Amino acid sequence: MKNNKKSLSIVLFALIAVIVLGIGYATITAINLTINGTATASPDENNFKVAFMTDGEDTNINYKEVLKQFNAETGQYVDTEINYTDKATKPAVVDTDLTAHFNTQQLSSQGEKAIATYRVKNNSPALKANLSISCSSTNSEYFSTTCKIGTGNTTALLEPGAVTTVTVEVNVLKTPVTTNQSSTISTIITAIPETN
C-alpha cells in the first residue's frame, strides 16, 4: 500500500505540476506591452520658399525695349530691339528675394514697349507652389501692361527646386506730346503651397 500511496502521490504531484506549468506558461505568453504617444507637425515658414533668383548671374534678369526708330533707307519707322546687358545701366534689378523693379529707359512713342523678365525659383524642400501673376498700370491712357509666367500663362505649378520666368511688358498706347507721361506698374506674383 505504501507503494500505491507513493505512486498515487507521484501521479498527483505530476498532475498538479502540469496544471501549474500550463497556467504559468499561458500567463507568460499573454502579456501585452503598450506604447502610447503623440505626434505633432507644426507649420514652419522655412518649408515654403519661393523667391526671385539673386545669385548675381546676368541670366536671372533680362530687360529690353522695342523702340520705333526711323530707317533712312526705307523712310519708315521700324521696331528696333535694345537689350540692356550693361551692369552699370541696370534698368531691371532684383532688390531682395521677394522684390524686384525696373525703370524704362527710352520709351517715347506709341507702339514702343519695355519687357522685363525675371527668374523665380521654388526653394521649398517638398512643397509645390501654385503661382499666379497679375499686373496693372496707374496711367491706363498712356500705358498698358501684360504679364505672364513661363511661356504665356498667368498661372503655373512649380515643383520643388524648379525655376520659371515671370515677364512684365509695358506698352506705350499714346505718344506724349507736351509733357512726360509716367505710370507706376504694379505686378503681383502670388505663390500658394499646394497641399496634398
N, CA and C atoms as an extended XYZ file, in Angstrom:
588
Properties=species:S:1:pos:R:3:atomname:S:1:resname:S:1:resid:I:1 pbc="F F F"
N         0.796       -1.162        0.000 N   MET     1
C         0.000        0.000        0.000 CA  MET     1
C         0.857        1.252        0.000 C   MET     1
N         1.986        1.077        0.647 N   LYS     2
C         2.896        2.188        0.666 CA  LYS     2
C         3.363        2.527       -0.736 C   LYS     2
N         3.546        1.567       -1.527 N   ASN     3
C         3.954        1.769       -2.895 CA  ASN     3
C         2.834        2.421       -3.695 C   ASN     3
N         1.609        2.013       -3.431 N   ASN     4
C         0.465        2.608       -4.115 CA  ASN     4
C         0.302        4.071       -3.703 C   ASN     4
N         0.487        4.331       -2.404 N   LYS     5
C         0.376        5.711       -1.934 CA  LYS     5
C         1.478        6.559       -2.547 C   LYS     5
N         2.635        5.958       -2.620 N   LYS     6
C         3.767        6.675       -3.183 CA  LYS     6
C         3.511        6.932       -4.669 C   LYS     6
N         2.995        5.963       -5.385 N   SER     7
C         2.708        6.095       -6.807 CA  SER     7
C         1.593        7.113       -7.017 C   SER     7
N         0.571        7.043       -6.151 N   LEU     8
C        -0.532        7.991       -6.254 CA  LEU     8
C        -0.037        9.409       -5.964 C   LEU     8
N         0.841        9.536       -4.997 N   SER     9
C         1.409       10.853       -4.667 CA  SER     9
C         2.221       11.397       -5.834 C   SER     9
N         2.967       10.525       -6.467 N   ILE    10
C         3.805       10.965       -7.590 CA  ILE    10
C         2.906       11.384       -8.753 C   ILE    10
N         1.868       10.607       -9.037 N   VAL    11
C         0.955       10.935      -10.132 CA  VAL    11
C         0.235       12.233       -9.826 C   VAL    11
N        -0.245       12.368       -8.581 N   LEU    12
C        -0.952       13.579       -8.182 CA  LEU    12
C        -0.014       14.792       -8.267 C   LEU    12
N         1.221       14.662       -7.820 N   PHE    13
C         2.216       15.733       -7.887 CA  PHE    13
C         2.503       16.113       -9.349 C   PHE    13
N         2.644       15.084      -10.209 N   ALA    14
C         2.918       15.326      -11.629 CA  ALA    14
C         1.739       16.047      -12.275 C   ALA    14
N         0.498       15.626      -11.916 N   LEU    15
C        -0.695       16.258      -12.456 CA  LEU    15
C        -0.780       17.724      -12.022 C   LEU    15
N        -0.506       17.995      -10.766 N   ILE    16
C        -0.515       19.370      -10.263 CA  ILE    16
C         0.577       20.191      -10.945 C   ILE    16
N         1.738       19.600      -11.132 N   ALA    17
C         2.855       20.296      -11.782 CA  ALA    17
C         2.489       20.676      -13.223 C   ALA    17
N         1.841       19.754      -13.946 N   VAL    18
C         1.443       20.020      -15.327 CA  VAL    18
C         0.427       21.147      -15.367 C   VAL    18
N        -0.538       21.119      -14.436 N   ILE    19
C        -1.561       22.172      -14.395 CA  ILE    19
C        -0.916       23.519      -14.085 C   ILE    19
N        -0.053       23.563      -13.075 N   VAL    20
C         0.617       24.818      -12.692 CA  VAL    20
C         1.497       25.333      -13.826 C   VAL    20
N         2.239       24.451      -14.459 N   LEU    21
C         3.092       24.877      -15.575 CA  LEU    21
C         2.248       25.373      -16.746 C   LEU    21
N         1.149       24.713      -16.997 N   GLY    22
C         0.258       25.145      -18.082 CA  GLY    22
C        -0.301       26.516      -17.822 C   GLY    22
N        -0.728       26.771      -16.605 N   ILE    23
C        -1.255       28.096      -16.256 CA  ILE    23
C        -0.142       29.127      -16.312 C   ILE    23
N         0.993       28.827      -15.767 N   GLY    24
C         2.134       29.763      -15.779 CA  GLY    24
C         2.593       30.071      -17.187 C   GLY    24
N         2.652       29.074      -18.032 N   TYR    25
C         3.071       29.267      -19.412 CA  TYR    25
C         2.067       30.142      -20.148 C   TYR    25
N         0.794       29.883      -19.949 N   ALA    26
C        -0.245       30.674      -20.608 CA  ALA    26
C        -0.178       32.120      -20.148 C   ALA    26
N         0.088       32.387      -18.918 N   THR    27
C         0.189       33.738      -18.401 CA  THR    27
C         1.380       34.455      -19.018 C   THR    27
N         2.486       33.803      -19.174 N   ILE    28
C         3.685       34.417      -19.744 CA  ILE    28
C         3.454       34.788      -21.214 C   ILE    28
N         2.777       33.988      -21.979 N   THR    29
C         2.560       34.295      -23.399 CA  THR    29
C         1.424       35.281      -23.610 C   THR    29
N         0.682       35.617      -22.574 N   ALA    30
C        -0.440       36.534      -22.732 CA  ALA    30
C        -0.125       37.933      -22.229 C   ALA    30
N         1.137       38.278      -22.020 N   ILE    31
C         1.496       39.620      -21.574 CA  ILE    31
C         1.431       40.578      -22.761 C   ILE    31
N         0.777       41.733      -22.592 N   ASN    32
C         0.690       42.780      -23.614 CA  ASN    32
C         1.564       43.951      -23.211 C   ASN    32
N         2.378       44.390      -24.135 N   LEU    33
C         3.169       45.598      -23.934 CA  LEU    33
C         2.517       46.706      -24.766 C   LEU    33
N         2.405       47.914      -24.241 N   THR    34
C         1.712       49.006      -24.917 CA  THR    34
C         2.622       50.217      -24.994 C   THR    34
N         2.611       50.858      -26.158 N   ILE    35
C         3.332       52.124      -26.340 CA  ILE    35
C         2.305       53.156      -26.786 C   ILE    35
N         2.199       54.245      -26.067 N   ASN    36
C         1.329       55.354      -26.422 CA  ASN    36
C         2.183       56.590      -26.664 C   ASN    36
N         1.717       57.477      -27.522 N   GLY    37
C         2.468       58.699      -27.774 CA  GLY    37
C         1.620       59.704      -28.523 C   GLY    37
N         2.192       60.871      -28.798 N   THR    38
C         1.541       61.931      -29.546 CA  THR    38
C         2.495       62.403      -30.630 C   THR    38
N         1.997       62.569      -31.838 N   ALA    39
C         2.797       63.108      -32.940 CA  ALA    39
C         2.216       64.466      -33.322 C   ALA    39
N         3.061       65.468      -33.424 N   THR    40
C         2.629       66.810      -33.793 CA  THR    40
C         3.526       67.325      -34.907 C   THR    40
N         2.924       67.860      -35.964 N   ALA    41
C         3.664       68.523      -37.036 CA  ALA    41
C         3.161       69.961      -37.086 C   ALA    41
N         4.069       70.903      -36.988 N   SER    42
C         3.705       72.316      -36.962 CA  SER    42
C         4.172       72.999      -38.247 C   SER    42
N         3.399       73.943      -38.742 N   PRO    43
C         3.847       74.697      -39.922 CA  PRO    43
C         5.150       75.438      -39.621 C   PRO    43
N         6.006       75.487      -40.614 N   ASP    44
C         7.282       76.195      -40.496 CA  ASP    44
C         7.460       76.991      -41.779 C   ASP    44
N         7.612       78.290      -41.669 N   GLU    45
C         7.712       79.133      -42.862 CA  GLU    45
C         8.905       78.753      -43.737 C   GLU    45
N         9.892       78.079      -43.187 N   ASN    46
C        11.041       77.647      -43.984 CA  ASN    46
C        10.706       76.478      -44.903 C   ASN    46
N         9.551       75.857      -44.713 N   ASN    47
C         9.143       74.748      -45.582 CA  ASN    47
C         8.605       75.233      -46.918 C   ASN    47
N         8.301       76.542      -47.022 N   PHE    48
C         7.772       77.078      -48.272 CA  PHE    48
C         8.500       78.368      -48.612 C   PHE    48
N         9.367       78.307      -49.606 N   LYS    49
C        10.158       79.462      -50.027 CA  LYS    49
C        10.135       79.563      -51.549 C   LYS    49
N         9.549       80.632      -52.037 N   VAL    50
C         9.570       80.948      -53.458 CA  VAL    50
C        10.176       82.331      -53.566 C   VAL    50
N        11.181       82.501      -54.443 N   ALA    51
C        11.910       83.768      -54.463 CA  ALA    51
C        12.459       84.078      -55.850 C   ALA    51
N        12.732       85.378      -56.071 N   PHE    52
C        13.490       85.776      -57.248 CA  PHE    52
C        14.891       85.219      -57.105 C   PHE    52
N        15.473       84.813      -58.209 N   MET    53
C        16.848       84.321      -58.159 CA  MET    53
C        17.774       85.527      -58.057 C   MET    53
N        18.629       85.504      -57.046 N   THR    54
C        19.511       86.647      -56.782 CA  THR    54
C        20.959       86.222      -56.620 C   THR    54
N        21.368       85.223      -57.378 N   ASP    55
C        22.737       84.737      -57.204 CA  ASP    55
C        23.767       85.549      -57.984 C   ASP    55
N        23.335       86.694      -58.537 N   GLY    56
C        24.278       87.578      -59.211 CA  GLY    56
C        24.520       87.245      -60.671 C   GLY    56
N        23.911       86.198      -61.184 N   GLU    57
C        24.114       85.852      -62.582 CA  GLU    57
C        23.295       86.773      -63.485 C   GLU    57
N        23.891       87.194      -64.586 N   ASP    58
C        23.191       88.057      -65.536 CA  ASP    58
C        21.991       87.350      -66.159 C   ASP    58
N        22.020       86.024      -66.207 N   THR    59
C        20.936       85.281      -66.852 CA  THR    59
C        19.648       85.303      -66.036 C   THR    59
N        19.687       85.795      -64.800 N   ASN    60
C        18.489       85.819      -63.969 CA  ASN    60
C        17.558       86.971      -64.309 C   ASN    60
N        18.054       87.979      -65.027 N   ILE    61
C        17.248       89.138      -65.406 CA  ILE    61
C        17.524       89.456      -66.872 C   ILE    61
N        16.456       89.725      -67.601 N   ASN    62
C        16.607       90.172      -68.979 CA  ASN    62
C        15.703       91.392      -69.143 C   ASN    62
N        16.266       92.473      -69.640 N   TYR    63
C        15.468       93.681      -69.862 CA  TYR    63
C        15.765       94.187      -71.262 C   TYR    63
N        14.698       94.471      -71.993 N   LYS    64
C        14.877       95.041      -73.328 CA  LYS    64
C        13.749       96.010      -73.617 C   LYS    64
N        14.012       96.905      -74.578 N   GLU    65
C        12.996       97.829      -75.061 CA  GLU    65
C        12.914       97.697      -76.577 C   GLU    65
N        11.715       97.763      -77.075 N   VAL    66
C        11.495       97.765      -78.517 CA  VAL    66
C        11.050       99.177      -78.882 C   VAL    66
N        11.913       99.868      -79.600 N   LEU    67
C        11.696      101.283      -79.917 CA  LEU    67
C        11.385      101.461      -81.395 C   LEU    67
N        10.647      102.505      -81.697 N   LYS    68
C        10.371      102.889      -83.080 CA  LYS    68
C        11.489      103.825      -83.520 C   LYS    68
N        12.269      103.378      -84.487 N   GLN    69
C        13.361      104.213      -84.983 CA  GLN    69
C        13.207      104.393      -86.491 C   GLN    69
N        13.557      105.588      -86.925 N   PHE    70
C        13.406      105.925      -88.337 CA  PHE    70
C        14.517      105.269      -89.142 C   PHE    70
N        14.124      104.571      -90.200 N   ASN    71
C        15.079      103.961      -91.112 CA  ASN    71
C        15.178      104.861      -92.340 C   ASN    71
N        16.329      105.510      -92.508 N   ALA    72
C        16.513      106.474      -93.599 CA  ALA    72
C        16.432      105.797      -94.966 C   ALA    72
N        16.838      104.542      -95.073 N   GLU    73
C        16.813      103.843      -96.359 CA  GLU    73
C        15.385      103.585      -96.828 C   GLU    73
N        14.522      103.175      -95.909 N   THR    74
C        13.135      102.852      -96.294 CA  THR    74
C        12.190      104.024      -96.084 C   THR    74
N        12.618      105.001      -95.294 N   GLY    75
C        11.759      106.140      -94.993 CA  GLY    75
C        10.630      105.779      -94.036 C   GLY    75
N        10.790      104.689      -93.304 N   GLN    76
C         9.750      104.239      -92.379 CA  GLN    76
C        10.330      104.024      -90.991 C   GLN    76
N         9.418      104.006      -90.021 N   TYR    77
C         9.817      103.662      -88.658 CA  TYR    77
C         9.766      102.145      -88.511 C   TYR    77
N        10.796      101.606      -87.920 N   VAL    78
C        10.876      100.152      -87.724 CA  VAL    78
C        11.142       99.867      -86.250 C   VAL    78
N        10.692       98.696      -85.821 N   ASP    79
C        10.958       98.275      -84.442 CA  ASP    79
C        12.424       97.899      -84.305 C   ASP    79
N        13.067       98.470      -83.311 N   THR    80
C        14.463       98.169      -83.022 CA  THR    80
C        14.547       97.688      -81.581 C   THR    80
N        15.089       96.518      -81.397 N   GLU    81
C        15.185       95.938      -80.051 CA  GLU    81
C        16.526       96.312      -79.419 C   GLU    81
N        16.453       96.843      -78.211 N   ILE    82
C        17.660       97.200      -77.475 CA  ILE    82
C        17.681       96.364      -76.203 C   ILE    82
N        18.704       95.520      -76.076 N   ASN    83
C        18.881       94.703      -74.876 CA  ASN    83
C        19.838       95.419      -73.936 C   ASN    83
N        19.438       95.524      -72.702 N   TYR    84
C        20.271       96.189      -71.693 CA  TYR    84
C        21.016       95.126      -70.901 C   TYR    84
N        22.246       94.888      -71.300 N   THR    85
C        23.066       93.896      -70.602 CA  THR    85
C        24.169       94.551      -69.786 C   THR    85
N        24.341       95.848      -69.953 N   ASP    86
C        25.374       96.576      -69.218 CA  ASP    86
C        24.999       96.633      -67.736 C   ASP    86
N        25.880       96.122      -66.885 N   LYS    87
C        25.594       96.114      -65.448 CA  LYS    87
C        25.517       97.526      -64.873 C   LYS    87
N        26.156       98.493      -65.504 N   ALA    88
C        26.123       99.863      -64.985 CA  ALA    88
C        24.736      100.474      -65.180 C   ALA    88
N        24.048      100.127      -66.253 N   THR    89
C        22.732      100.693      -66.535 CA  THR    89
C        21.675      100.109      -65.610 C   THR    89
N        21.625       98.814      -65.516 N   LYS    90
C        20.693       98.069      -64.652 CA  LYS    90
C        19.281       98.638      -64.610 C   LYS    90
N        18.557       98.627      -65.720 N   PRO    91
C        17.175       99.097      -65.655 CA  PRO    91
C        16.247       98.108      -64.940 C   PRO    91
N        16.653       96.857      -64.834 N   ALA    92
C        15.865       95.852      -64.117 CA  ALA    92
C        16.746       95.225      -63.042 C   ALA    92
N        16.230       95.192      -61.807 N   VAL    93
C        17.043       94.761      -60.670 CA  VAL    93
C        16.189       93.895      -59.743 C   VAL    93
N        16.826       92.878      -59.172 N   VAL    94
C        16.214       92.135      -58.067 CA  VAL    94
C        16.734       92.781      -56.791 C   VAL    94
N        15.810       93.337      -56.002 N   ASP    95
C        16.200       94.032      -54.775 CA  ASP    95
C        16.432       93.055      -53.628 C   ASP    95
N        15.492       92.146      -53.416 N   THR    96
C        15.579       91.130      -52.369 CA  THR    96
C        14.997       89.838      -52.936 C   THR    96
N        14.925       88.810      -52.125 N   ASP    97
C        14.309       87.556      -52.575 CA  ASP    97
C        12.863       87.760      -53.017 C   ASP    97
N        12.203       88.771      -52.457 N   LEU    98
C        10.769       88.955      -52.711 CA  LEU    98
C        10.414       90.213      -53.485 C   LEU    98
N        11.380       91.056      -53.814 N   THR    99
C        11.073       92.286      -54.548 CA  THR    99
C        12.054       92.519      -55.697 C   THR    99
N        11.519       93.082      -56.760 N   ALA   100
C        12.322       93.462      -57.921 CA  ALA   100
C        11.694       94.716      -58.516 C   ALA   100
N        12.441       95.406      -59.343 N   HIS   101
C        11.880       96.586      -60.001 CA  HIS   101
C        12.545       96.799      -61.350 C   HIS   101
N        11.928       97.651      -62.167 N   PHE   102
C        12.539       98.086      -63.413 CA  PHE   102
C        12.105       99.517      -63.691 C   PHE   102
N        12.927      100.219      -64.459 N   ASN   103
C        12.622      101.583      -64.892 CA  ASN   103
C        12.875      101.654      -66.387 C   ASN   103
N        11.874      102.089      -67.134 N   THR   104
C        12.061      102.182      -68.581 CA  THR   104
C        13.128      103.229      -68.886 C   THR   104
N        13.756      103.079      -70.047 N   GLN   105
C        14.889      103.938      -70.386 CA  GLN   105
C        14.590      104.943      -71.500 C   GLN   105
N        13.994      104.492      -72.603 N   GLN   106
C        13.885      105.361      -73.775 CA  GLN   106
C        12.502      105.379      -74.416 C   GLN   106
N        11.474      104.918      -73.773 N   LEU   107
C        10.153      104.880      -74.400 CA  LEU   107
C         9.662      106.297      -74.683 C   LEU   107
N         9.110      106.514      -75.905 N   SER   108
C         8.611      107.848      -76.234 CA  SER   108
C         7.467      107.847      -77.230 C   SER   108
N         7.209      106.750      -77.912 N   SER   109
C         6.202      106.750      -78.981 CA  SER   109
C         5.208      105.605      -78.833 C   SER   109
N         4.028      105.848      -79.357 N   GLN   110
C         3.006      104.808      -79.379 CA  GLN   110
C         3.567      103.553      -80.062 C   GLN   110
N         3.299      102.400      -79.481 N   GLY   111
C         3.763      101.135      -80.054 CA  GLY   111
C         5.083      100.652      -79.494 C   GLY   111
N         5.794      101.512      -78.768 N   GLU   112
C         7.046      101.061      -78.151 CA  GLU   112
C         6.721      100.293      -76.878 C   GLU   112
N         7.674       99.460      -76.462 N   LYS   113
C         7.423       98.654      -75.269 CA  LYS   113
C         8.714       98.319      -74.542 C   LYS   113
N         8.533       98.024      -73.257 N   ALA   114
C         9.638       97.559      -72.407 CA  ALA   114
C         9.242       96.184      -71.888 C   ALA   114
N        10.222       95.274      -71.846 N   ILE   115
C         9.957       93.905      -71.398 CA  ILE   115
C        11.010       93.525      -70.364 C   ILE   115
N        10.543       93.226      -69.157 N   ALA   116
C        11.443       92.793      -68.081 CA  ALA   116
C        11.100       91.338      -67.731 C   ALA   116
N        12.123       90.492      -67.737 N   THR   117
C        11.937       89.078      -67.421 CA  THR   117
C        12.856       88.711      -66.256 C   THR   117
N        12.261       88.102      -65.254 N   TYR   118
C        12.998       87.673      -64.056 CA  TYR   118
C        12.844       86.165      -63.904 C   TYR   118
N        13.803       85.552      -63.227 N   ARG   119
C        13.703       84.121      -62.928 CA  ARG   119
C        13.265       83.946      -61.474 C   ARG   119
N        12.336       83.007      -61.270 N   VAL   120
C        11.786       82.714      -59.946 CA  VAL   120
C        12.009       81.236      -59.671 C   VAL   120
N        12.402       80.931      -58.431 N   LYS   121
C        12.692       79.534      -58.068 CA  LYS   121
C        11.866       79.125      -56.853 C   LYS   121
N        11.376       77.889      -56.880 N   ASN   122
C        10.719       77.297      -55.717 CA  ASN   122
C        11.810       76.625      -54.883 C   ASN   122
N        12.224       77.278      -53.811 N   ASN   123
C        13.275       76.757      -52.935 CA  ASN   123
C        12.733       75.851      -51.838 C   ASN   123
N        11.477       75.461      -51.930 N   SER   124
C        10.862       74.611      -50.916 CA  SER   124
C        11.433       73.198      -51.004 C   SER   124
N        11.664       72.554      -49.850 N   PRO   125
C        12.216       71.200      -49.887 CA  PRO   125
C        11.231       70.147      -50.392 C   PRO   125
N         9.918       70.345      -50.182 N   ALA   126
C         8.971       69.299      -50.579 CA  ALA   126
C         7.647       69.829      -51.114 C   ALA   126
N         7.354       71.105      -50.956 N   LEU   127
C         6.048       71.637      -51.358 CA  LEU   127
C         6.079       72.224      -52.768 C   LEU   127
N         5.056       71.892      -53.544 N   LYS   128
C         4.879       72.523      -54.847 CA  LYS   128
C         4.264       73.904      -54.622 C   LYS   128
N         4.496       74.811      -55.570 N   ALA   129
C         3.963       76.170      -55.456 CA  ALA   129
C         3.004       76.451      -56.605 C   ALA   129
N         1.787       76.858      -56.265 N   ASN   130
C         0.828       77.332      -57.253 CA  ASN   130
C         1.073       78.823      -57.436 C   ASN   130
N         1.552       79.219      -58.617 N   LEU   131
C         1.863       80.616      -58.894 CA  LEU   131
C         0.754       81.261      -59.720 C   LEU   131
N         0.485       82.519      -59.427 N   SER   132
C        -0.396       83.329      -60.268 CA  SER   132
C         0.209       84.721      -60.354 C   SER   132
N        -0.079       85.411      -61.444 N   ILE   133
C         0.506       86.739      -61.653 CA  ILE   133
C        -0.574       87.690      -62.159 C   ILE   133
N        -0.498       88.925      -61.695 N   SER   134
C        -1.392       89.978      -62.195 CA  SER   134
C        -0.598       91.275      -62.236 C   SER   134
N        -0.984       92.178      -63.136 N   CYS   135
C        -0.265       93.447      -63.247 CA  CYS   135
C        -1.234       94.555      -63.648 C   CYS   135
N        -0.822       95.783      -63.329 N   SER   136
C        -1.661       96.939      -63.640 CA  SER   136
C        -0.794       98.174      -63.822 C   SER   136
N        -1.408       99.190      -64.391 N   SER   137
C        -0.747      100.476      -64.637 CA  SER   137
C        -1.617      101.575      -64.040 C   SER   137
N        -0.972      102.583      -63.435 N   THR   138
C        -1.741      103.704      -62.878 CA  THR   138
C        -2.117      104.732      -63.941 C   THR   138
N        -1.558      104.604      -65.141 N   ASN   139
C        -1.869      105.538      -66.223 CA  ASN   139
C        -2.316      104.735      -67.448 C   ASN   139
N        -3.566      104.292      -67.428 N   SER   140
C        -4.066      103.432      -68.499 CA  SER   140
C        -4.342      104.191      -69.800 C   SER   140
N        -4.276      105.509      -69.769 N   GLU   141
C        -4.439      106.280      -71.004 CA  GLU   141
C        -3.188      106.155      -71.885 C   GLU   141
N        -2.021      106.090      -71.249 N   TYR   142
C        -0.766      106.076      -71.997 CA  TYR   142
C        -0.048      104.726      -71.977 C   TYR   142
N        -0.371      103.866      -71.028 N   PHE   143
C         0.373      102.603      -70.894 CA  PHE   143
C        -0.570      101.418      -70.656 C   PHE   143
N        -0.228      100.293      -71.249 N   SER   144
C        -0.905       99.037      -70.916 CA  SER   144
C         0.158       98.062      -70.415 C   SER   144
N        -0.282       97.119      -69.620 N   THR   145
C         0.656       96.122      -69.098 CA  THR   145
C         0.109       94.720      -69.347 C   THR   145
N         1.020       93.817      -69.597 N   THR   146
C         0.691       92.402      -69.638 CA  THR   146
C         1.775       91.680      -68.839 C   THR   146
N         1.408       90.550      -68.276 N   CYS   147
C         2.380       89.783      -67.518 CA  CYS   147
C         2.101       88.298      -67.702 C   CYS   147
N         3.143       87.511      -67.561 N   LYS   148
C         2.989       86.073      -67.762 CA  LYS   148
C         4.024       85.312      -66.949 C   LYS   148
N         3.686       84.052      -66.715 N   ILE   149
C         4.603       83.108      -66.079 CA  ILE   149
C         5.013       82.104      -67.148 C   ILE   149
N         6.295       81.876      -67.274 N   GLY   150
C         6.764       80.904      -68.267 CA  GLY   150
C         6.491       81.376      -69.679 C   GLY   150
N         5.848       80.518      -70.455 N   THR   151
C         5.659       80.804      -71.879 CA  THR   151
C         4.375       81.548      -72.207 C   THR   151
N         3.604       81.942      -71.211 N   GLY   152
C         2.448       82.751      -71.538 CA  GLY   152
C         1.252       82.597      -70.643 C   GLY   152
N         1.344       81.858      -69.596 N   ASN   153
C         0.205       81.671      -68.696 CA  ASN   153
C         0.234       82.676      -67.553 C   ASN   153
N        -0.919       82.862      -66.931 N   THR   154
C        -0.960       83.691      -65.730 CA  THR   154
C        -0.970       82.827      -64.473 C   THR   154
N        -0.949       81.503      -64.649 N   THR   155
C        -0.832       80.583      -63.519 CA  THR   155
C         0.135       79.468      -63.897 C   THR   155
N         0.733       78.856      -62.873 N   ALA   156
C         1.642       77.732      -63.113 CA  ALA   156
C         1.841       76.964      -61.813 C   ALA   156
N         2.163       75.687      -61.941 N   LEU   157
C         2.521       74.855      -60.797 CA  LEU   157
C         4.023       74.641      -60.865 C   LEU   157
N         4.716       75.044      -59.807 N   LEU   158
C         6.176       74.983      -59.779 CA  LEU   158
C         6.617       73.923      -58.781 C   LEU   158
N         7.290       72.897      -59.269 N   GLU   159
C         7.775       71.793      -58.440 CA  GLU   159
C         8.893       72.291      -57.503 C   GLU   159
N         9.125       71.585      -56.391 N   PRO   160
C        10.246       71.960      -55.514 CA  PRO   160
C        11.567       71.955      -56.293 C   PRO   160
N        12.337       73.019      -56.142 N   GLY   161
C        13.624       73.135      -56.819 CA  GLY   161
C        13.539       73.636      -58.251 C   GLY   161
N        12.345       73.767      -58.803 N   ALA   162
C        12.184       74.181      -60.203 CA  ALA   162
C        12.276       75.700      -60.352 C   ALA   162
N        12.617       76.121      -61.566 N   VAL   163
C        12.767       77.540      -61.900 CA  VAL   163
C        11.845       77.866      -63.067 C   VAL   163
N        11.235       79.049      -63.041 N   THR   164
C        10.443       79.545      -64.163 CA  THR   164
C        10.763       81.024      -64.354 C   THR   164
N        10.208       81.593      -65.403 N   THR   165
C        10.387       83.030      -65.640 CA  THR   165
C         9.061       83.745      -65.429 C   THR   165
N         9.154       85.001      -65.030 N   VAL   166
C         7.999       85.894      -64.989 CA  VAL   166
C         8.363       87.104      -65.842 C   VAL   166
N         7.430       87.505      -66.684 N   THR   167
C         7.701       88.595      -67.627 CA  THR   167
C         6.624       89.666      -67.493 C   THR   167
N         7.095       90.912      -67.450 N   VAL   168
C         6.190       92.066      -67.421 CA  VAL   168
C         6.485       92.890      -68.672 C   VAL   168
N         5.417       93.210      -69.402 N   GLU   169
C         5.571       94.012      -70.612 CA  GLU   169
C         4.733       95.277      -70.473 C   GLU   169
N         5.354       96.420      -70.760 N   VAL   170
C         4.680       97.720      -70.715 CA  VAL   170
C         4.661       98.267      -72.132 C   VAL   170
N         3.464       98.591      -72.611 N   ASN   171
C         3.305       99.120      -73.969 CA  ASN   171
C         2.856      100.574      -73.912 C   ASN   171
N         3.439      101.407      -74.773 N   VAL   172
C         3.016      102.800      -74.882 CA  VAL   172
C         1.805      102.840      -75.814 C   VAL   172
N         0.674      103.322      -75.289 N   LEU   173
C        -0.579      103.361      -76.054 CA  LEU   173
C        -0.755      104.655      -76.836 C   LEU   173
N        -0.133      105.703      -76.342 N   LYS   174
C        -0.363      107.037      -76.909 CA  LYS   174
C         0.944      107.821      -76.805 C   LYS   174
N         1.333      108.509      -77.879 N   THR   175
C         2.562      109.290      -77.878 CA  THR   175
C         2.355      110.574      -77.074 C   THR   175
N         3.203      110.809      -76.057 N   PRO   176
C         3.086      112.063      -75.303 CA  PRO   176
C         3.480      113.240      -76.204 C   PRO   176
N         2.745      114.341      -76.091 N   VAL   177
C         3.005      115.487      -76.964 CA  VAL   177
C         3.621      116.654      -76.195 C   VAL   177
N         3.030      117.045      -75.079 N   THR   178
C         3.507      118.254      -74.400 CA  THR   178
C         4.244      117.977      -73.097 C   THR   178
N         3.905      116.918      -72.393 N   THR   179
C         4.567      116.631      -71.110 CA  THR   179
C         4.910      115.145      -71.023 C   THR   179
N         5.883      114.869      -70.165 N   ASN   180
C         6.228      113.465      -69.904 CA  ASN   180
C         5.035      112.765      -69.267 C   ASN   180
N         4.835      111.547      -69.620 N   GLN   181
C         3.800      110.718      -69.011 CA  GLN   181
C         4.498      109.567      -68.280 C   GLN   181
N         4.013      109.268      -67.119 N   SER   182
C         4.605      108.149      -66.381 CA  SER   182
C         3.494      107.314      -65.757 C   SER   182
N         3.876      106.156      -65.314 N   SER   183
C         2.923      105.236      -64.722 CA  SER   183
C         3.658      104.346      -63.728 C   SER   183
N         2.988      104.049      -62.643 N   THR   184
C         3.512      103.041      -61.727 CA  THR   184
C         2.953      101.705      -62.175 C   THR   184
N         3.849      100.772      -62.409 N   ILE   185
C         3.462       99.437      -62.844 CA  ILE   185
C         3.518       98.535      -61.616 C   ILE   185
N         2.410       97.887      -61.328 N   SER   186
C         2.345       97.001      -60.171 CA  SER   186
C         2.144       95.571      -60.658 C   SER   186
N         3.048       94.708      -60.276 N   THR   187
C         2.958       93.300      -60.643 CA  THR   187
C         3.009       92.478      -59.365 C   THR   187
N         2.018       91.633      -59.188 N   ILE   188
C         1.953       90.784      -58.002 CA  ILE   188
C         2.042       89.324      -58.446 C   ILE   188
N         3.013       88.619      -57.901 N   ILE   189
C         3.150       87.179      -58.118 CA  ILE   189
C         2.782       86.516      -56.792 C   ILE   189
N         1.734       85.731      -56.815 N   THR   190
C         1.275       85.049      -55.603 CA  THR   190
C         1.697       83.589      -55.680 C   THR   190
N         2.313       83.119      -54.603 N   ALA   191
C         2.721       81.708      -54.508 CA  ALA   191
C         1.984       81.082      -53.329 C   ALA   191
N         1.230       80.036      -53.608 N   ILE   192
C         0.466       79.332      -52.575 CA  ILE   192
C         0.946       77.892      -52.530 C   ILE   192
N         1.264       77.374      -51.335 N   PRO   193
C         1.715       75.986      -51.269 CA  PRO   193
C         0.589       75.023      -51.647 C   PRO   193
N         0.923       74.031      -52.429 N   GLU   194
C        -0.069       73.018      -52.799 CA  GLU   194
C        -0.118       71.986      -51.688 C   GLU   194
N        -1.311       71.787      -51.149 N   THR   195
C        -1.479       70.772      -50.118 CA  THR   195
C        -1.859       69.465      -50.772 C   THR   195
N        -1.264       68.399      -50.282 N   ASN   196
C        -1.501       67.088      -50.904 CA  ASN   196
C        -2.770       66.487      -50.370 C   ASN   196
